[in-house]
Amino acid sequence: MTTIQAFTETEHNNFAIQSFELLDELCENMIVVITPHVKSLVHMCLTIIANKSTDELLKVRVISFIGWLARLKKKALVKHKLVEPIVGE
């Protein structure tokens, strides 16, 4: 997650987008790897979206990833009280 955030803060948006594609693959195939990190992932995503200088294509990718999480880990989002911050963005 630290690496993805570093990519978003530089001119390497393409690497950040590819990183989110990797996270999508993890969600599809190895959701147990993502499960303990749902809260951190959502906070990272919301930070990226809130950054005014973030590329629009990257923001779309991040929002798509949050959608994946919402479909696959509904209970975790509710448990960690992440629904309101997501909807608020």
C-alpha positions as CSV (number, residue, x, y, z in Angstrom):
1,M,0.0,0.0,0.0
2,T,2.9,2.3,0.7
3,T,4.3,1.7,-2.7
4,I,0.9,2.5,-4.4
5,Q,0.6,5.7,-2.4
6,A,4.2,6.7,-3.5
7,F,3.3,6.1,-7.1
8,T,0.2,8.3,-6.8
9,E,2.3,11.1,-5.4
10,T,4.7,11.1,-8.4
11,E,4.4,11.1,-12.2
12,H,4.0,7.3,-12.1
13,N,0.2,7.1,-12.3
14,N,0.5,4.2,-14.8
15,F,2.3,2.1,-12.1
16,A,-0.4,3.0,-9.6
17,I,-3.2,2.0,-12.0
18,Q,-1.4,-1.3,-12.6
19,S,-1.1,-1.8,-8.9
20,F,-4.8,-1.5,-8.5
21,E,-5.3,-4.1,-11.3
22,L,-3.1,-6.4,-9.2
23,L,-5.3,-5.7,-6.2
24,D,-8.4,-6.5,-8.3
25,E,-6.8,-9.9,-9.2
26,L,-6.2,-10.5,-5.5
27,C,-9.8,-9.7,-4.7
28,E,-11.1,-12.1,-7.4
29,N,-8.7,-15.0,-6.6
30,M,-7.3,-14.6,-3.1
31,I,-9.8,-12.6,-1.1
32,V,-8.4,-14.0,2.2
33,V,-5.2,-12.0,1.5
34,I,-7.1,-8.7,1.3
35,T,-9.5,-9.4,4.2
36,P,-7.3,-8.3,7.1
37,H,-6.4,-5.1,5.2
38,V,-9.8,-3.8,4.2
39,K,-9.8,-0.9,6.5
40,S,-6.3,0.2,5.5
41,L,-7.1,-0.2,1.8
42,V,-10.3,1.9,2.0
43,H,-8.4,4.7,3.9
44,M,-5.7,4.6,1.2
45,C,-8.3,4.8,-1.5
46,L,-10.1,7.7,0.1
47,T,-6.8,9.5,0.5
48,I,-6.0,9.1,-3.2
49,I,-9.4,10.3,-4.2
50,A,-9.3,13.3,-2.0
51,N,-5.9,14.5,-3.5
52,K,-6.8,17.2,-6.0
53,S,-3.7,16.5,-8.1
54,T,-4.5,12.8,-8.6
55,D,-5.0,11.9,-12.2
56,E,-8.7,11.4,-13.1
57,L,-8.0,7.9,-14.7
58,L,-6.4,6.8,-11.4
59,K,-9.4,8.1,-9.4
60,V,-11.7,6.1,-11.6
61,R,-9.5,3.0,-11.0
62,V,-9.6,3.6,-7.3
63,I,-13.4,4.0,-7.2
64,S,-13.7,0.8,-9.2
65,F,-11.6,-1.0,-6.6
66,I,-13.8,0.4,-3.8
67,G,-16.7,-1.0,-5.7
68,W,-15.0,-4.4,-5.8
69,L,-14.5,-4.3,-2.0
70,A,-18.1,-3.2,-1.5
71,R,-19.4,-6.2,-3.4
72,L,-17.0,-8.8,-1.9
73,K,-16.5,-7.5,1.7
74,K,-19.8,-5.9,2.6
75,K,-19.7,-7.1,6.2
76,A,-16.2,-5.9,6.7
77,L,-17.1,-2.4,5.5
78,V,-20.0,-2.2,7.9
79,K,-18.0,-3.7,10.7
80,H,-15.2,-1.1,10.3
81,K,-17.7,1.7,9.9
82,L,-16.4,2.5,6.4
83,V,-19.7,3.0,4.6
84,E,-20.2,6.6,5.6
85,P,-16.7,7.7,4.7
86,I,-17.0,6.0,1.3
87,V,-20.4,7.5,0.6
88,G,-19.3,10.9,1.8
89,E,-16.5,11.0,-0.8
